Amino acid sequence: MDLELKGKAVVVLASSKGLGKASAREFALEGAKVMLCGRNQEVLEKAAKEIETESGSPVFWEVCEVSNQEDIEALMEAAMDKMGRIDVLVNNAGGPPAGKFVDMKDNDWQQAFELTLFSFVRAIRAALPELKKNEGRIVNIASSSVKEPLDSLILSNTFRMGIAGLSKSLARELAPDGVLVNTIGPGRIATDRTKDLDEKRAEKNGVSFEKARQEAESMIPIGRYGAPEEFAKQVVFLGSFANTYVTGQTLLVEGGLVKAY
Ligand SMILES: NC(=O)c1ccc[n+]([C@@H]2O[C@H](COP(=O)([O-])OP(=O)(O)OC[C@H]3O[C@@H](n4cnc5c(N)ncnc54)[C@H](OP(=O)(O)O)[C@@H]3O)[C@@H](O)[C@H]2O)c1
């Protein structure tokens, strides 16, 4: 299947590592130009070089804190400057801190809102004129928690639902402009974020890291964590121009973990 991404311009937020980077890499392998962003210049430079060498596609980067309005605007300006257009926007951010309702103060809620939900709103707003002009695609990375909440992740559970609501509403508003909008929810994909969460759980339960990971993997019908590439291929289809009729949907990539319909 031709994903019709050759020469297209893709901006992926929070993409120096993990799911964002894997998604950017798959777009580049399909012949798209990509713009990466993250907070650490060294990590970004390394990721850009790696993807560019492997794919042969142009890869650009911009240091950006996704919860900062000016940084988001500067990112889109850099994308226009370097790539001349924006066809696809993949929204992503670092995960908010884990914890229960009683653990969270006002400031935690405010920061999680800015990071997890409002960063997406700002990025969409800044890229929208281009996305409308090019009949583009938006893919919002959320979590499997949009179908089944995860214990002790109250901030994530709350604001990821906001992402799903935003995507569904926007899909209807933007369909007449030819812009398709979808949400994608990772279950447990092997990245630094899952490693951190497993380390914390191992410490809390007084077991080894390997044991904590085995326990988590045994709950997944496919029997293992997903690889970032497995996740990224679904992002790339939803964000491609081979996708002409799927919009407003939430796709989970979770090896059968979630029981909800
Ligand atoms: N992996 C999973 O199984 C899974 C499951 C459910 C949900 N998720 C969610 O999916 C998202 C990505 O997860 P991941 O596993 O790919 O995480 P990761 O491996 O920790 O990578 C996160 C990426 O985002 C960048 N980043 C983090 N905070 C940022 C900020 N404020 N501004 C700009 N860039 C930022 C990081 O770079 P810098 O730190 O250098 O900025 C890094 O490139 C997270 O929200 C996570 O909670 C992941």
The ligand as a Gaussian input file, in Angstrom:
#p B3LYP/6-31G(d) Opt

LIG

0 1
 N        4.853000       3.873000      26.553000
 C        3.652000       3.481000      26.902000
 O        3.378000       2.280000      27.013000
 C        2.569000       4.481000      27.173000
 C        1.314000       4.034000      27.590000
 C        0.298000       4.946000      27.800000
 C        0.542000       6.288000      27.616000
 N        1.770000       6.706000      27.213000
 C        1.979000       8.140000      27.056000
 O        2.517000       8.425000      25.782000
 C        3.378000       9.572000      25.871000
 C        4.768000       9.214000      25.349000
 O        5.266000       8.149000      26.123000
 P        6.707000       7.493000      25.888000
 O        6.589000       6.131000      26.464000
 O        7.151000       7.678000      24.505000
 O        7.609000       8.406000      26.869000
 P        9.204000       8.626000      26.877000
 O        9.911000       7.425000      26.371000
 O        9.493000       9.115000      28.261000
 O        9.456000       9.810000      25.816000
 C        8.866000      11.060000      26.016000
 C        9.363000      12.039000      24.949000
 O        8.678000      13.268000      25.153000
 C        9.633000      14.334000      25.370000
 N        9.019000      15.233000      26.348000
 C        8.605000      14.911000      27.592000
 N        8.067000      15.986000      28.194000
 C        8.153000      17.012000      27.300000
 C        7.795000      18.379000      27.348000
 N        7.229000      18.898000      28.432000
 N        8.036000      19.135000      26.248000
 C        8.622000      18.620000      25.149000
 N        8.978000      17.327000      25.060000
 C        8.752000      16.537000      26.123000
 C       10.867000      13.619000      25.894000
 O       12.044000      14.361000      25.652000
 P       12.662000      15.348000      26.791000
 O       12.445000      14.680000      28.113000
 O       14.110000      15.477000      26.407000
 O       11.912000      16.619000      26.655000
 C       10.842000      12.371000      25.030000
 O       11.331000      12.635000      23.745000
 C        3.389000       9.948000      27.362000
 O        2.429000      10.941000      27.584000
 C        2.995000       8.673000      28.051000
 O        2.416000       8.895000      29.319000
 C        2.791000       5.839000      26.990000

